[in-house]
């Protein structure tokens, strides 16, 4: 598992660990940059390294049948995830489940451009692949915990709606993708309904602030966000305002046999 210490990786590891020991039990190897912190999901083995280190990737991929692939949204993401894909190919890994995002027409640079390039690389790979393409994680609102506690939420998306998804649903689909043989290709993952910023505020019981995008960018860059990622986010918010992420899908229910979770309900 690449990304075993992140939000999704921890959840996927927990799901797989719960299956361990039963019929078709799952052995989990975590690939991490530093020792697993206390409270991490139980795994069978840990390999320390990073996506720049091809030797550690080779060690991590030895005798592995499936790889969970997620990495941080950085400018060198294509290079880093390609390193992982090449290591998987060399080791004979059968399947890769990659966390991506929903393609949006006109967004071919920045973070979206990264994901499209990695998806093209996987399409040419000897490894079978499942591409997890989720809409917005509902957990991004958790990063505004202090703001929400003061009675507001900042969503600079105009009147655009988003089919927000609970990350636990993404993790559950990812865990299935690692052990099933019928989930090849892209999976567009959304929640059960599409909400605009005012809907989100209403569910949270707070006021929604639709900050102008230039002001939002200035604020988040000043707080330390990579300007490259801030620009990617601005372009995404512009697309959302045009309706780019309003469509819901039945993919979560088809894969898991249950509806996706409703979000922002307290």
N, C-alpha and C positions, 0 to 999 in steps of 0.2 A: 504494500500500500504506500503510494507516494502521496504525501499530504496527510499523514496519519495523525498529526497533532492539530490540524485545523478543525474548523467547525464541522464540515462535512466528513472529513476523515475519521474523526473521533466517533461520529454517529454510525458510519459504515462499519468501523471496527467493532463497535458494540453489538450491532446486529449480527455480524458474522460470528463473533465470539459466542453469542447466544445459541447459534446453530452448531457450534463445535461439539463433537462427541456424539452427536446423533447420526442417523443414517446420512451418508454423504457429508460427514462433518468437515468443517472448513478450517484449515490451518492458515493463520494470518501472520505475515511478516511485515513489520513496519519499517519503512525507510525514513529516517529522521536526521535532522541536522544536529540535534542535541538530545541527551537522554530524556526519555518520556517523563513528564512531571507526575507527581503523585495524583492519584485519582484518574489516571488515563485508563481507557478500556484495556482489558487483558488481551495480550497478543502472545503468539507462540515464539516469536523471534524478533529481534531488533537489529537492523543494520544502520550504522551511522555513516552519513555522507551527505552529499548535496547534488543537485542536478548539473553542476559544473564538473563534477568529479566522475569521469567515465568508469574508473576502476571500481568505485563504490557502487555505481549503477550495475555493473556486471555482477558484482557479488550479490546485490539485492535481487537480481533477476534469475539467478541460478536455481533451476528446478522449480520454477514458478509456472503456474498454468494461466493465471489471470492477473492483470495489473489494474489498480485503481489509480487514475492520473488526474491530479489537480495541482495547480501551482498558483503563486501570487500573481496579481495583475501588474506585470512589469514590462518594460520595453523589450527586454531580452527573453520574453516568455516563449517565443517560437523556437529559439535556439535551445532553451532548457528542456522544453517538452520533447523536442526532436531528439535530444540526447537520450531521453528515457525511452522513446519509441525505438531508436536504433539498438539500444541495449536489450530491449524486449525481443526484437527480431533476431538478434544474434543468439539469444538464449532459447529461442523456440517457444516463447510465451504464446499461448493460443489466443488470448483475448485481452483487449484493453477497453476499459470503461473510462472515457474521458469526460470531465466536467467542462462544458462549453457555455454558450448562451444562445438565445434564439436569434437567428439571422434577421437582419433588418435591411431592407433595400436602401442602398445609398450609403450605408455605413461599412466602408471597406478599409478604414485605417484605424489607428489606435487599438483599443482592446478588442473591438469587433474584428478588425483586420487580423490581429493575432490569432484569434480562434478560427477564423476561416482558413488561414494558412495551415494551421495544425490539423484541421479537419481534412484538408486536401492531402496532407502528408499521410494521414491515417488511411485515407481511401486508397492510397498506393501501397500500403503496407502488406506484408505477408501475414500479419496478425489480424484476426477478425476484430471488429470494434463496435462498441455502442457509444454513441455520442449523446450525452445528457445535455439537453438544451433548455434549461429552466428560465422562466421569467424572473422578475425581481424576487430575491429572497426577502421574506417578511422580516427576517432578523436584522436587516439593515437599519430598521427603525430602533433597534436596541442601542445602536450607537448614539442615538439622540436621547438617551435615558434622562439626562439632566434637563434637557429642553422640555421633554414630555412631562417631567415632574413639575415643571414650572407652568404647565398648561398649554403647551404649543407643540407643533410638529412642523418641520420645514420640508416642503415638497415642491420644488420649483418646476412643476410639470404641467402648468396650465390646467386646462379642462380634460387633459388626456387621462384615460383609464389604464390601469395595470392589472393583469391577472396574477396578483401576488401569490407566491407559493411558500408554504412552510418548509424550511430546510429538512425537517425530518422526513417529509415525503420524498424529497430528492434522494436522501440517503437510503431510504427503503428501496427505491427503484434501482439505485446504484448497486446495492447489495445483491438484488436479484440478477442484475445484468452480469455480475461477476460469476454467477454460478449456473445461469441458464444459457441455453444455446439458441433461443428463439427471439433474441432481442438485438439483432444486428441493426446498424444504421442509426439515424438520428431519432431521438425521442423528444418531442416538444412537451415540456412539463409546465403545467400551470395549476393554479388553485381553481376553486369551483366558481368563482365570480370575479368580475373586473370592477375595480374601485378607483375613483378619482381621488385627488388629494383631500377633498372635503369629506368624502366617504370614510377615508382612513381616519381623519380627525374625529369624525362623529363616533366611530367605533372605539377609538381610544378615549373619547370624552374630553378632547382638547381642541384648541383652535388650530386650524391649518394656516401656515404662512407660505404663500406662493412668491418666494423671493425672486427678483429679477436675476436671470442667469449670470449676468456680468458681476452682480454683487455676490451671488453665491460662489462663483469661481474665486473671486478676490478673497472671500472669507475662508474658504477651505484651503487655498494655497497658503494663506497667511498662517493657518493652523498646522501646516506641515504636509499637506497632501501633495504628491508628485504632480507638477504642472501637466505632464503628459496624461496622467490619469484623470486630472480635473478636466482637461479638454475633451477626453473621451466621454466623460460623464455629461458634459454640456451637450455634446452632439447626441447622446442617447436621450437626454431629457427633451431636447428639441423634437426628436422622433416620437417620443412618448406623447408629447403634446399634440402631435398629428395623428395619434391613434395607433402607433406601431405595436404596442404590447397589450391591446385590449382584448384580443381573441383568447378564449378559453379552449382547452382541449380535454378529451376524455382519456388521455394517455395514462395518467396515474391510476385511474380506476381499472383500465384494461390490464395493466401490468400487475397491480396489487390486489385486484378483486374487491376494492373498497374505494369510496370517494376520497378525493383529497381533503385535507383539513381546512376548515374555515380559519381565517387569520384575523388578528387584532381584536378578538372578542375577549372581554374580561368579565 
